[in-house]
């Protein structure tokens, strides 16, 4: 799975395509399966995705000081290779699962 995500994150366009397709599938499942409106499903997905992005961002980050490659004039704590495309795909995958779980609990809570 890790190698597949790395391959899909190879270019900006493939990353955008993967994020769009997975997001559309997740919102479609939430809308059709759990009686959400499209606007509500999109809004809920956006909030979940944004919160999870900040949870995923620190994973696998090495600072310039840790790598021993401090570029003069930059902060030593700045990341060497942040891997933002891969993290966008991972965030999308996790947010899709969370959206379906949250949408499934709405009827149980009477919402």
Backbone as XML, in Angstrom:
<?xml version="1.0"?>
<chain id="A" units="angstrom">
  <residue number="1" name="UNK">
    <atom name="N" x="0.825" y="-1.187" z="0.000"/>
    <atom name="CA" x="0.000" y="0.000" z="0.000"/>
    <atom name="C" x="0.873" y="1.256" z="0.000"/>
  </residue>
  <residue number="2" name="UNK">
    <atom name="N" x="1.967" y="1.208" z="0.752"/>
    <atom name="CA" x="2.867" y="2.351" z="0.825"/>
    <atom name="C" x="3.489" y="2.623" z="-0.538"/>
  </residue>
  <residue number="3" name="UNK">
    <atom name="N" x="3.904" y="1.565" z="-1.236"/>
    <atom name="CA" x="4.497" y="1.745" z="-2.558"/>
    <atom name="C" x="3.477" y="2.261" z="-3.559"/>
  </residue>
  <residue number="4" name="UNK">
    <atom name="N" x="2.221" y="1.843" z="-3.439"/>
    <atom name="CA" x="1.167" y="2.325" z="-4.324"/>
    <atom name="C" x="0.930" y="3.818" z="-4.114"/>
  </residue>
  <residue number="5" name="UNK">
    <atom name="N" x="0.894" y="4.249" z="-2.860"/>
    <atom name="CA" x="0.707" y="5.668" z="-2.566"/>
    <atom name="C" x="1.887" y="6.479" z="-3.092"/>
  </residue>
  <residue number="6" name="UNK">
    <atom name="N" x="3.102" y="5.972" z="-2.935"/>
    <atom name="CA" x="4.271" y="6.684" z="-3.456"/>
    <atom name="C" x="4.216" y="6.797" z="-4.970"/>
  </residue>
  <residue number="7" name="UNK">
    <atom name="N" x="3.757" y="5.741" z="-5.636"/>
    <atom name="CA" x="3.651" y="5.786" z="-7.094"/>
    <atom name="C" x="2.568" y="6.768" z="-7.536"/>
  </residue>
  <residue number="8" name="UNK">
    <atom name="N" x="1.438" y="6.779" z="-6.836"/>
    <atom name="CA" x="0.348" y="7.691" z="-7.193"/>
    <atom name="C" x="0.706" y="9.140" z="-6.901"/>
  </residue>
  <residue number="9" name="UNK">
    <atom name="N" x="1.588" y="9.368" z="-5.951"/>
    <atom name="CA" x="1.999" y="10.720" z="-5.591"/>
    <atom name="C" x="3.176" y="11.204" z="-6.437"/>
  </residue>
  <residue number="10" name="UNK">
    <atom name="N" x="3.450" y="10.514" z="-7.520"/>
    <atom name="CA" x="4.582" y="10.864" z="-8.362"/>
    <atom name="C" x="4.466" y="12.211" z="-9.042"/>
  </residue>
  <residue number="11" name="UNK">
    <atom name="N" x="3.261" y="12.616" z="-9.376"/>
    <atom name="CA" x="3.085" y="13.922" z="-10.011"/>
    <atom name="C" x="1.902" y="14.640" z="-9.370"/>
  </residue>
  <residue number="12" name="UNK">
    <atom name="N" x="1.850" y="15.922" z="-9.573"/>
    <atom name="CA" x="0.768" y="16.725" z="-9.015"/>
    <atom name="C" x="-0.577" y="16.295" z="-9.578"/>
  </residue>
  <residue number="13" name="UNK">
    <atom name="N" x="-0.636" y="16.028" z="-10.875"/>
    <atom name="CA" x="-1.906" y="15.694" z="-11.513"/>
    <atom name="C" x="-2.428" y="14.337" z="-11.070"/>
  </residue>
  <residue number="14" name="UNK">
    <atom name="N" x="-1.560" y="13.367" z="-10.911"/>
    <atom name="CA" x="-2.027" y="12.064" z="-10.438"/>
    <atom name="C" x="-2.496" y="12.150" z="-8.983"/>
  </residue>
  <residue number="15" name="UNK">
    <atom name="N" x="-1.809" y="12.967" z="-8.185"/>
    <atom name="CA" x="-2.230" y="13.160" z="-6.797"/>
    <atom name="C" x="-3.601" y="13.820" z="-6.739"/>
  </residue>
  <residue number="16" name="UNK">
    <atom name="N" x="-3.798" y="14.864" z="-7.532"/>
    <atom name="CA" x="-5.100" y="15.532" z="-7.563"/>
    <atom name="C" x="-6.202" y="14.601" z="-8.046"/>
  </residue>
  <residue number="17" name="UNK">
    <atom name="N" x="-5.897" y="13.769" z="-9.040"/>
    <atom name="CA" x="-6.890" y="12.830" z="-9.553"/>
    <atom name="C" x="-7.276" y="11.813" z="-8.488"/>
  </residue>
  <residue number="18" name="UNK">
    <atom name="N" x="-6.296" y="11.264" z="-7.783"/>
    <atom name="CA" x="-6.572" y="10.278" z="-6.739"/>
    <atom name="C" x="-7.390" y="10.897" z="-5.614"/>
  </residue>
  <residue number="19" name="UNK">
    <atom name="N" x="-7.005" y="12.082" z="-5.169"/>
    <atom name="CA" x="-7.714" y="12.760" z="-4.085"/>
    <atom name="C" x="-9.157" y="13.058" z="-4.503"/>
  </residue>
  <residue number="20" name="UNK">
    <atom name="N" x="-9.349" y="13.520" z="-5.731"/>
    <atom name="CA" x="-10.690" y="13.838" z="-6.214"/>
    <atom name="C" x="-11.571" y="12.607" z="-6.315"/>
  </residue>
  <residue number="21" name="UNK">
    <atom name="N" x="-11.043" y="11.537" z="-6.877"/>
    <atom name="CA" x="-11.838" y="10.315" z="-7.062"/>
    <atom name="C" x="-12.211" y="9.692" z="-5.719"/>
  </residue>
  <residue number="22" name="UNK">
    <atom name="N" x="-11.252" y="9.567" z="-4.828"/>
    <atom name="CA" x="-11.530" y="8.963" z="-3.526"/>
    <atom name="C" x="-12.502" y="9.829" z="-2.727"/>
  </residue>
  <residue number="23" name="UNK">
    <atom name="N" x="-12.329" y="11.137" z="-2.792"/>
    <atom name="CA" x="-13.239" y="12.037" z="-2.081"/>
    <atom name="C" x="-14.647" y="11.936" z="-2.632"/>
  </residue>
  <residue number="24" name="UNK">
    <atom name="N" x="-14.778" y="11.888" z="-3.948"/>
    <atom name="CA" x="-16.099" y="11.779" z="-4.566"/>
    <atom name="C" x="-16.786" y="10.476" z="-4.186"/>
  </residue>
  <residue number="25" name="UNK">
    <atom name="N" x="-16.042" y="9.401" z="-4.147"/>
    <atom name="CA" x="-16.618" y="8.114" z="-3.751"/>
    <atom name="C" x="-17.083" y="8.152" z="-2.302"/>
  </residue>
  <residue number="26" name="UNK">
    <atom name="N" x="-16.274" y="8.710" z="-1.424"/>
    <atom name="CA" x="-16.632" y="8.778" z="-0.001"/>
    <atom name="C" x="-17.872" y="9.634" z="0.214"/>
  </residue>
  <residue number="27" name="UNK">
    <atom name="N" x="-17.932" y="10.791" z="-0.442"/>
    <atom name="CA" x="-19.102" y="11.663" z="-0.287"/>
    <atom name="C" x="-20.330" y="10.998" z="-0.890"/>
  </residue>
  <residue number="28" name="UNK">
    <atom name="N" x="-20.160" y="10.306" z="-2.009"/>
    <atom name="CA" x="-21.297" y="9.609" z="-2.620"/>
    <atom name="C" x="-21.837" y="8.511" z="-1.703"/>
  </residue>
  <residue number="29" name="UNK">
    <atom name="N" x="-20.964" y="7.796" z="-1.045"/>
    <atom name="CA" x="-21.401" y="6.764" z="-0.091"/>
    <atom name="C" x="-22.145" y="7.401" z="1.069"/>
  </residue>
  <residue number="30" name="UNK">
    <atom name="N" x="-21.620" y="8.504" z="1.578"/>
    <atom name="CA" x="-22.269" y="9.186" z="2.709"/>
    <atom name="C" x="-23.628" y="9.744" z="2.296"/>
  </residue>
  <residue number="31" name="UNK">
    <atom name="N" x="-23.732" y="10.258" z="1.084"/>
    <atom name="CA" x="-24.989" y="10.867" z="0.626"/>
    <atom name="C" x="-26.041" y="9.805" z="0.340"/>
  </residue>
  <residue number="32" name="UNK">
    <atom name="N" x="-25.675" y="8.778" z="-0.400"/>
    <atom name="CA" x="-26.665" y="7.764" z="-0.782"/>
    <atom name="C" x="-26.958" y="6.774" z="0.340"/>
  </residue>
  <residue number="33" name="UNK">
    <atom name="N" x="-25.957" y="6.433" z="1.092"/>
    <atom name="CA" x="-26.151" y="5.406" z="2.106"/>
    <atom name="C" x="-26.725" y="5.901" z="3.413"/>
  </residue>
  <residue number="34" name="UNK">
    <atom name="N" x="-26.511" y="7.158" z="3.724"/>
    <atom name="CA" x="-26.894" y="7.644" z="5.046"/>
    <atom name="C" x="-27.756" y="8.902" z="5.002"/>
  </residue>
  <residue number="35" name="UNK">
    <atom name="N" x="-28.374" y="9.178" z="3.855"/>
    <atom name="CA" x="-29.353" y="10.262" z="3.696"/>
    <atom name="C" x="-28.808" y="11.642" z="4.065"/>
  </residue>
  <residue number="36" name="UNK">
    <atom name="N" x="-27.571" y="11.913" z="3.712"/>
    <atom name="CA" x="-27.040" y="13.266" z="3.856"/>
    <atom name="C" x="-27.308" y="14.025" z="2.567"/>
  </residue>
  <residue number="37" name="UNK">
    <atom name="N" x="-27.379" y="15.334" z="2.662"/>
    <atom name="CA" x="-27.420" y="16.146" z="1.455"/>
    <atom name="C" x="-26.002" y="16.250" z="0.904"/>
  </residue>
  <residue number="38" name="UNK">
    <atom name="N" x="-25.905" y="16.556" z="-0.368"/>
    <atom name="CA" x="-24.579" y="16.674" z="-0.988"/>
    <atom name="C" x="-23.784" y="17.787" z="-0.319"/>
  </residue>
  <residue number="39" name="UNK">
    <atom name="N" x="-24.436" y="18.919" z="-0.064"/>
    <atom name="CA" x="-23.726" y="20.029" z="0.573"/>
    <atom name="C" x="-23.266" y="19.652" z="1.984"/>
  </residue>
  <residue number="40" name="UNK">
    <atom name="N" x="-24.101" y="18.934" z="2.710"/>
    <atom name="CA" x="-23.726" y="18.496" z="4.056"/>
    <atom name="C" x="-22.598" y="17.485" z="4.031"/>
  </residue>
  <residue number="41" name="UNK">
    <atom name="N" x="-22.640" y="16.567" z="3.069"/>
    <atom name="CA" x="-21.576" y="15.581" z="2.934"/>
    <atom name="C" x="-20.249" y="16.216" z="2.570"/>
  </residue>
  <residue number="42" name="UNK">
    <atom name="N" x="-20.293" y="17.187" z="1.649"/>
    <atom name="CA" x="-19.063" y="17.889" z="1.273"/>
    <atom name="C" x="-18.499" y="18.703" z="2.430"/>
  </residue>
  <residue number="43" name="UNK">
    <atom name="N" x="-19.378" y="19.391" z="3.146"/>
    <atom name="CA" x="-18.921" y="20.213" z="4.276"/>
    <atom name="C" x="-18.310" y="19.343" z="5.372"/>
  </residue>
  <residue number="44" name="UNK">
    <atom name="N" x="-18.985" y="18.246" z="5.702"/>
    <atom name="CA" x="-18.475" y="17.346" z="6.731"/>
    <atom name="C" x="-17.144" y="16.735" z="6.302"/>
  </residue>
  <residue number="45" name="UNK">
    <atom name="N" x="-17.048" y="16.345" z="5.037"/>
    <atom name="CA" x="-15.815" y="15.764" z="4.528"/>
    <atom name="C" x="-14.671" y="16.777" z="4.580"/>
  </residue>
  <residue number="46" name="UNK">
    <atom name="N" x="-14.954" y="18.029" z="4.202"/>
    <atom name="CA" x="-13.923" y="19.059" z="4.226"/>
    <atom name="C" x="-13.389" y="19.274" z="5.636"/>
  </residue>
  <residue number="47" name="UNK">
    <atom name="N" x="-14.276" y="19.331" z="6.615"/>
    <atom name="CA" x="-13.846" y="19.546" z="8.002"/>
    <atom name="C" x="-13.013" y="18.363" z="8.489"/>
  </residue>
  <residue number="48" name="UNK">
    <atom name="N" x="-13.463" y="17.156" z="8.211"/>
    <atom name="CA" x="-12.726" y="15.953" z="8.622"/>
    <atom name="C" x="-11.365" y="15.913" z="7.939"/>
  </residue>
  <residue number="49" name="UNK">
    <atom name="N" x="-11.341" y="16.191" z="6.630"/>
    <atom name="CA" x="-10.084" y="16.144" z="5.879"/>
    <atom name="C" x="-9.101" y="17.160" z="6.424"/>
  </residue>
  <residue number="50" name="UNK">
    <atom name="N" x="-9.554" y="18.359" z="6.686"/>
    <atom name="CA" x="-8.660" y="19.433" z="7.149"/>
    <atom name="C" x="-8.084" y="19.115" z="8.525"/>
  </residue>
  <residue number="51" name="UNK">
    <atom name="N" x="-8.911" y="18.598" z="9.429"/>
    <atom name="CA" x="-8.423" y="18.244" z="10.760"/>
    <atom name="C" x="-7.411" y="17.101" z="10.676"/>
  </residue>
  <residue number="52" name="UNK">
    <atom name="N" x="-7.713" y="16.101" z="9.861"/>
    <atom name="CA" x="-6.802" y="14.963" z="9.738"/>
    <atom name="C" x="-5.498" y="15.345" z="9.028"/>
  </residue>
  <residue number="53" name="UNK">
    <atom name="N" x="-5.542" y="16.336" z="8.151"/>
    <atom name="CA" x="-4.310" y="16.781" z="7.500"/>
    <atom name="C" x="-3.299" y="17.233" z="8.544"/>
  </residue>
  <residue number="54" name="UNK">
    <atom name="N" x="-3.755" y="17.993" z="9.519"/>
    <atom name="CA" x="-2.828" y="18.456" z="10.556"/>
    <atom name="C" x="-2.378" y="17.324" z="11.472"/>
  </residue>
  <residue number="55" name="UNK">
    <atom name="N" x="-3.135" y="16.256" z="11.541"/>
    <atom name="CA" x="-2.709" y="15.094" z="12.311"/>
    <atom name="C" x="-1.670" y="14.277" z="11.538"/>
  </residue>
  <residue number="56" name="UNK">
    <atom name="N" x="-1.758" y="14.261" z="10.210"/>
    <atom name="CA" x="-0.870" y="13.450" z="9.375"/>
    <atom name="C" x="0.442" y="14.176" z="9.050"/>
  </residue>
  <residue number="57" name="UNK">
    <atom name="N" x="0.428" y="15.489" z="9.026"/>
    <atom name="CA" x="1.608" y="16.253" z="8.610"/>
    <atom name="C" x="2.907" y="15.899" z="9.343"/>
  </residue>
  <residue number="58" name="UNK">
    <atom name="N" x="2.916" y="15.663" z="10.654"/>
    <atom name="CA" x="4.207" y="15.396" z="11.310"/>
    <atom name="C" x="4.812" y="14.021" z="11.033"/>
  </residue>
  <residue number="59" name="UNK">
    <atom name="N" x="4.053" y="13.078" z="10.476"/>
    <atom name="CA" x="4.569" y="11.724" z="10.279"/>
    <atom name="C" x="5.695" y="11.698" z="9.253"/>
  </residue>
  <residue number="60" name="UNK">
    <atom name="N" x="6.802" y="11.102" z="9.623"/>
    <atom name="CA" x="7.914" y="10.882" z="8.712"/>
    <atom name="C" x="8.733" y="12.106" z="8.360"/>
  </residue>
  <residue number="61" name="UNK">
    <atom name="N" x="8.588" y="13.178" z="9.089"/>
    <atom name="CA" x="9.316" y="14.400" z="8.771"/>
    <atom name="C" x="10.639" y="14.413" z="9.531"/>
  </residue>
  <residue number="62" name="UNK">
    <atom name="N" x="11.713" y="14.702" z="8.798"/>
    <atom name="CA" x="13.026" y="14.863" z="9.410"/>
    <atom name="C" x="13.456" y="16.297" z="9.171"/>
  </residue>
  <residue number="63" name="UNK">
    <atom name="N" x="13.950" y="16.917" z="10.208"/>
    <atom name="CA" x="14.404" y="18.302" z="10.078"/>
    <atom name="C" x="15.770" y="18.339" z="9.398"/>
  </residue>
  <residue number="64" name="UNK">
    <atom name="N" x="16.136" y="19.529" z="8.948"/>
    <atom name="CA" x="17.449" y="19.697" z="8.325"/>
    <atom name="C" x="18.563" y="19.399" z="9.322"/>
  </residue>
  <residue number="65" name="UNK">
    <atom name="N" x="18.343" y="19.757" z="10.582"/>
    <atom name="CA" x="19.364" y="19.493" z="11.606"/>
    <atom name="C" x="19.542" y="17.996" z="11.815"/>
  </residue>
  <residue number="66" name="UNK">
    <atom name="N" x="18.443" y="17.240" z="11.812"/>
    <atom name="CA" x="18.534" y="15.786" z="11.985"/>
    <atom name="C" x="19.222" y="15.125" z="10.792"/>
  </residue>
  <residue number="67" name="UNK">
    <atom name="N" x="18.961" y="15.655" z="9.603"/>
    <atom name="CA" x="19.555" y="15.077" z="8.403"/>
    <atom name="C" x="20.983" y="15.550" z="8.178"/>
  </residue>
  <residue number="68" name="UNK">
    <atom name="N" x="21.405" y="16.597" z="8.890"/>
    <atom name="CA" x="22.753" y="17.124" z="8.719"/>
    <atom name="C" x="22.916" y="17.931" z="7.448"/>
  </residue>
  <residue number="69" name="UNK">
    <atom name="N" x="21.826" y="18.448" z="6.899"/>
    <atom name="CA" x="21.853" y="19.199" z="5.647"/>
    <atom name="C" x="21.240" y="20.579" z="5.840"/>
  </residue>
  <residue number="70" name="UNK">
    <atom name="N" x="21.743" y="21.352" z="6.769"/>
    <atom name="CA" x="21.180" y="22.675" z="7.039"/>
    <atom name="C" x="21.609" y="23.630" z="5.938"/>
  </residue>
  <residue number="71" name="UNK">
    <atom name="N" x="20.624" y="24.197" z="5.250"/>
    <atom name="CA" x="20.881" y="25.172" z="4.192"/>
    <atom name="C" x="21.050" y="26.534" z="4.848"/>
  </residue>
  <residue number="72" name="UNK">
    <atom name="N" x="22.116" y="27.224" z="4.494"/>
    <atom name="CA" x="22.404" y="28.515" z="5.112"/>
    <atom name="C" x="21.261" y="29.493" z="4.842"/>
  </residue>
  <residue number="73" name="UNK">
    <atom name="N" x="20.820" y="30.151" z="5.913"/>
    <atom name="CA" x="19.738" y="31.118" z="5.813"/>
    <atom name="C" x="18.371" y="30.537" z="6.071"/>
  </residue>
  <residue number="74" name="UNK">
    <atom name="N" x="18.285" y="29.231" z="6.302"/>
    <atom name="CA" x="16.987" y="28.615" z="6.597"/>
    <atom name="C" x="16.961" y="28.138" z="8.049"/>
  </residue>
  <residue number="75" name="UNK">
    <atom name="N" x="15.787" y="27.856" z="8.515"/>
    <atom name="CA" x="15.594" y="27.364" z="9.881"/>
    <atom name="C" x="16.076" y="25.914" z="9.963"/>
  </residue>
  <residue number="76" name="UNK">
    <atom name="N" x="16.920" y="25.568" z="10.938"/>
    <atom name="CA" x="17.398" y="24.185" z="11.056"/>
    <atom name="C" x="16.272" y="23.182" z="11.301"/>
  </residue>
  <residue number="77" name="UNK">
    <atom name="N" x="15.138" y="23.650" z="11.833"/>
    <atom name="CA" x="14.018" y="22.749" z="12.087"/>
    <atom name="C" x="13.116" y="22.545" z="10.887"/>
  </residue>
  <residue number="78" name="UNK">
    <atom name="N" x="13.423" y="23.191" z="9.763"/>
    <atom name="CA" x="12.617" y="23.046" z="8.551"/>
    <atom name="C" x="12.760" y="21.629" z="8.001"/>
  </residue>
  <residue number="79" name="UNK">
    <atom name="N" x="11.690" y="21.067" z="7.462"/>
    <atom name="CA" x="11.771" y="19.692" z="6.957"/>
    <atom name="C" x="12.626" y="19.575" z="5.712"/>
  </residue>
  <residue number="80" name="UNK">
    <atom name="N" x="13.275" y="18.422" z="5.586"/>
    <atom name="CA" x="14.099" y="18.155" z="4.416"/>
    <atom name="C" x="13.211" y="17.778" z="3.237"/>
  </residue>
  <residue number="81" name="UNK">
    <atom name="N" x="12.378" y="16.765" z="3.410"/>
    <atom name="CA" x="11.455" y="16.305" z="2.372"/>
    <atom name="C" x="10.095" y="16.075" z="3.035"/>
  </residue>
  <residue number="82" name="UNK">
    <atom name="N" x="9.184" y="17.040" z="2.962"/>
    <atom name="CA" x="7.924" y="16.893" z="3.683"/>
    <atom name="C" x="6.978" y="15.857" z="3.089"/>
  </residue>
  <residue number="83" name="UNK">
    <atom name="N" x="7.062" y="15.532" z="1.807"/>
    <atom name="CA" x="6.197" y="14.522" z="1.204"/>
    <atom name="C" x="4.725" y="14.905" z="1.226"/>
  </residue>
  <residue number="84" name="UNK">
    <atom name="N" x="4.419" y="16.126" z="0.828"/>
    <atom name="CA" x="3.049" y="16.625" z="0.935"/>
    <atom name="C" x="2.070" y="15.899" z="0.028"/>
  </residue>
  <residue number="85" name="UNK">
    <atom name="N" x="2.512" y="15.450" z="-1.138"/>
    <atom name="CA" x="1.596" y="14.723" z="-2.041"/>
    <atom name="C" x="1.167" y="13.401" z="-1.424"/>
  </residue>
  <residue number="86" name="UNK">
    <atom name="N" x="2.126" y="12.679" z="-0.856"/>
    <atom name="CA" x="1.791" y="11.410" z="-0.207"/>
    <atom name="C" x="0.866" y="11.642" z="0.981"/>
  </residue>
  <residue number="87" name="UNK">
    <atom name="N" x="1.132" y="12.681" z="1.729"/>
    <atom name="CA" x="0.309" y="12.970" z="2.904"/>
    <atom name="C" x="-1.094" y="13.383" z="2.505"/>
  </residue>
  <residue number="88" name="UNK">
    <atom name="N" x="-1.247" y="14.035" z="1.354"/>
    <atom name="CA" x="-2.586" y="14.375" z="0.874"/>
    <atom name="C" x="-3.370" y="13.110" z="0.538"/>
  </residue>
  <residue number="89" name="UNK">
    <atom name="N" x="-2.709" y="12.135" z="-0.052"/>
    <atom name="CA" x="-3.388" y="10.866" z="-0.376"/>
    <atom name="C" x="-3.730" y="10.108" z="0.897"/>
  </residue>
  <residue number="90" name="UNK">
    <atom name="N" x="-2.797" y="10.023" z="1.840"/>
    <atom name="CA" x="-3.077" y="9.324" z="3.101"/>
    <atom name="C" x="-4.208" y="10.011" z="3.859"/>
  </residue>
  <residue number="91" name="UNK">
    <atom name="N" x="-4.193" y="11.342" z="3.866"/>
    <atom name="CA" x="-5.257" y="12.081" z="4.540"/>
    <atom name="C" x="-6.596" y="11.801" z="3.894"/>
  </residue>
  <residue number="92" name="UNK">
    <atom name="N" x="-6.624" y="11.729" z="2.582"/>
    <atom name="CA" x="-7.861" y="11.443" z="1.860"/>
    <atom name="C" x="-8.387" y="10.050" z="2.185"/>
  </residue>
  <residue number="93" name="UNK">
    <atom name="N" x="-7.499" y="9.081" z="2.235"/>
    <atom name="CA" x="-7.920" y="7.709" z="2.558"/>
    <atom name="C" x="-8.506" y="7.626" z="3.972"/>
  </residue>
  <residue number="94" name="UNK">
    <atom name="N" x="-7.807" y="8.208" z="4.922"/>
    <atom name="CA" x="-8.269" y="8.156" z="6.316"/>
    <atom name="C" x="-9.556" y="8.971" z="6.481"/>
  </residue>
  <residue number="95" name="UNK">
    <atom name="N" x="-9.619" y="10.148" z="5.857"/>
    <atom name="CA" x="-10.813" y="10.992" z="5.976"/>
    <atom name="C" x="-12.032" y="10.323" z="5.347"/>
  </residue>
  <residue number="96" name="UNK">
    <atom name="N" x="-11.832" y="9.560" z="4.300"/>
    <atom name="CA" x="-12.953" y="8.858" z="3.675"/>
    <atom name="C" x="-13.540" y="7.815" z="4.609"/>
  </residue>
  <residue number="97" name="UNK">
    <atom name="N" x="-12.681" y="7.079" z="5.277"/>
    <atom name="CA" x="-13.151" y="6.076" z="6.236"/>
    <atom name="C" x="-13.860" y="6.761" z="7.411"/>
  </residue>
  <residue number="98" name="UNK">
    <atom name="N" x="-13.273" y="7.830" z="7.908"/>
    <atom name="CA" x="-13.875" y="8.556" z="9.032"/>
    <atom name="C" x="-15.228" y="9.138" z="8.624"/>
  </residue>
  <residue number="99" name="UNK">
    <atom name="N" x="-15.340" y="9.660" z="7.404"/>
    <atom name="CA" x="-16.615" y="10.211" z="6.937"/>
    <atom name="C" x="-17.710" y="9.152" z="6.920"/>
  </residue>
  <residue number="100" name="UNK">
    <atom name="N" x="-17.391" y="7.984" z="6.436"/>
    <atom name="CA" x="-18.395" y="6.914" z="6.386"/>
    <atom name="C" x="-18.798" y="6.497" z="7.800"/>
  </residue>
  <residue number="101" name="UNK">
    <atom name="N" x="-17.845" y="6.401" z="8.708"/>
    <atom name="CA" x="-18.158" y="6.027" z="10.091"/>
    <atom name="C" x="-19.007" y="7.091" z="10.763"/>
  </residue>
  <residue number="102" name="UNK">
    <atom name="N" x="-18.622" y="8.356" z="10.584"/>
    <atom name="CA" x="-19.390" y="9.451" z="11.191"/>
    <atom name="C" x="-20.789" y="9.515" z="10.593"/>
  </residue>
  <residue number="103" name="UNK">
    <atom name="N" x="-20.901" y="9.338" z="9.295"/>
    <atom name="CA" x="-22.219" y="9.368" z="8.642"/>
    <atom name="C" x="-23.099" y="8.214" z="9.118"/>
  </residue>
  <residue number="104" name="UNK">
    <atom name="N" x="-22.488" y="7.087" z="9.408"/>
    <atom name="CA" x="-23.243" y="5.941" z="9.893"/>
    <atom name="C" x="-23.747" y="6.160" z="11.318"/>
  </residue>
  <residue number="105" name="UNK">
    <atom name="N" x="-23.039" y="6.969" z="12.094"/>
    <atom name="CA" x="-23.469" y="7.197" z="13.475"/>
    <atom name="C" x="-24.533" y="8.284" z="13.592"/>
  </residue>
  <residue number="106" name="UNK">
    <atom name="N" x="-24.725" y="9.096" z="12.556"/>
    <atom name="CA" x="-25.756" y="10.142" z="12.608"/>
    <atom name="C" x="-27.150" y="9.586" z="12.896"/>
  </residue>
  <residue number="107" name="UNK">
    <atom name="N" x="-27.600" y="8.527" z="12.192"/>
    <atom name="CA" x="-28.934" y="8.004" z="12.500"/>
    <atom name="C" x="-29.037" y="7.435" z="13.922"/>
  </residue>
  <residue number="108" name="UNK">
    <atom name="N" x="-27.950" y="6.901" z="14.432"/>
    <atom name="CA" x="-27.971" y="6.359" z="15.785"/>
    <atom name="C" x="-28.116" y="7.451" z="16.826"/>
  </residue>
  <residue number="109" name="UNK">
    <atom name="N" x="-27.590" y="8.651" z="16.492"/>
    <atom name="CA" x="-27.677" y="9.787" z="17.424"/>
    <atom name="C" x="-28.952" y="10.587" z="17.240"/>
  </residue>
  <residue number="110" name="UNK">
    <atom name="N" x="-29.749" y="10.214" z="16.251"/>
    <atom name="CA" x="-30.999" y="10.912" z="16.006"/>
    <atom name="C" x="-30.810" y="12.205" z="15.224"/>
  </residue>
  <residue number="111" name="UNK">
    <atom name="N" x="-29.700" y="12.327" z="14.520"/>
    <atom name="CA" x="-29.430" y="13.545" z="13.736"/>
    <atom name="C" x="-29.834" y="13.366" z="12.289"/>
  </residue>
</chain>
